[in-house]
Amino acid sequence: MFAVVRTGGKQYRVAEGDKIAVEKLAGEAGDSVTLDDVLLAGEGADLADASKVTVSAEVIAQAKSEKVTVFKKRRRHNYRRKNGHRQQMTLLRITAVGEGKKAPAKKAAAKKDEAPKKEEAKKAAPKKEAAKKAPAKKAAPKKEAAEKKPAAKKAAPKKAAATKKSADKK
């Protein structure tokens, strides 16, 4: 079975066992990645419903692509700039192309993980309420300080030197 997958703004035709280089994806070597954006799927001349198909891949490595030379020049202005660039990329090995049976298992595991987190959140909630009450007591003195009027600013002294010079000339 094959699938056409979109990732990193490009489209790739993949089948099980293929190796592809895509724009950088999160993950380290050995991690598994699910490519969700399946545009087309099928086997031979027959096409399947792309919304039900998932593509699983394993990260082989994080690498850089070949160097691209960027050369800028403006003629008759003695302007030349030379730069190089190596794009970050991820090497993937396609492990499975087919019906999305593995994805629900991950969701079920995620739900199990969320249950303890909710319990911890409930336990932490009373602590947060107690923490909110304490700063409220400390905030009251700040209001009293704000009610006090600031000291009046003194006017800057005027320059008397300018008047002396005019008096000397007369």
N, C-alpha and C positions, 0 to 999 in steps of 0.2 A: 504494500500500500504506500502511496506517496501523498504528500501534502505540500501546499504552497503556503509559506509562513511569512508574516511581515514582522520584522524587528529592526530597530535602529534606522527606520526610514527606508529600508530596502526589503526586497522580497526574495525568498529562497525556496527552491523546489527541493524537498528533502524526502528521504526514505530511511528506513531503519538501517543503522550501520554507517550512514554518511557522516563525514567530518566537514564542518563548515567554520569559517571565520566571520564573526559578526562584530558589530560595534560593542564596546565594553558593556558587560552585564555584571551585576553584583554577584559575588560568590567567589570561592576559592577552588583550586583544583580538587576534583573529587565530588564536589557538590552537584546535586541534581537540580535542573531548571525546567520549568514548564513553559513552553511557548504557547501563549493563549490565543494570539491573533492569527487564526487559521483562516485563509481566504478561500482555499479550494482543497478538496481531498478526493481521492479516488483510487481505483485499482485498474490498471489497463485503460480501457476506453470508458469504463463505468465511473460515474461520479457519485460521491457520497455526500451526505449533509454535513457541511463544514462546521456547523455550530455544535455538533455532537462529537467531533474529533478533537483529540488532544495530542500534542507532540511533546514528548519528554526527551530531555537531553542531559548529558553529563558534561560538566566543565572539565576540559582537558588541561587548559592553562590560560593564564592571563599574559598577553604578550603585546608587543608593538609591531605595527605593520612596517613595510619598507619605507625608507626615507623619501620624502618629497622635497625637492629643492624649489624654493620660492625666490625668484630673481626679479627685482624691480629696477627699471632704468628709465630715466627721462633724458632723451637725447639732447645734446647741446647744452646741458646744464651741469655736467660732471656729477650726476646723481646716480649712484649704483648701490643697491642693498641686496645682500644675499643671506637668506635664512633657510633653515631646514626644519622639517616637521615630521614626527612619527606618531601616527594615530594609535591610540589605545584600542586593543581588540581582544576578544575572547574566543578561544578555540573550543568548539562544541562537538561532541559525538552524539548523534541521534540514537537514543536507546529504544524508543517505542513511538509508533505512529498508529493510532487506532482510536477505538471508542474510549470515552473518558471514564474508565472504571477506577483508576488509581486516585484521581482527584478527590472523590468523596471520602476516601479513607483518611486523607490528610485533613479534611474538614472535620471529621469525627474526632481525630486526635486533637485538633485545635479546640474543639468544644470542651473536651475533657480538661485541657489546660486552662480554659477560661473559667471553669467552675471554681477551682481553688483561688484564682485571682479575685473573683467576686466575693468569696468569703473573706479574703484578706482585706478587701476594700471595705466590707462592712465592719470588720474589726478596727480598721484604721479610721473610720468615720467618727467615732466618739473622740478619738485623740485629736482629730482636726477641729471638732467643735470646741474642745477645751483650749486648743491653741488659738482659736478665734476670739474667745472671751478674754484671754490674757492681754493681747494687744489693745483691746478696747479700753481697759483700765489705764493703760499707759498713754493712750491718745488724749485723754481728758486734760492733762496739764498743758499739752501743746496748744489747746484752744485758749486757755487763760493767757498764755504768752502772746498769742496772736491778738488778743483784745488790747494789750498795752500799746499805746501810741509810740511810734518811733520818735527819737529825738529830732528836733528841728535842725535842719541843715544850716550851717553858717554860710553867709555870702562870701564869695572870694574877694580878697582885698584888691582895691583898685590900684592901678599902677600910677605912682606919683612921679616917676622919672620923666615921663613925657611932658608934664607941666613944668618941671624945672628947666628943661632945655629951652622951651619956648620963652620962659621968663629970662633966661640968660641972653637970648638974642636981642631982646628989647632993650 
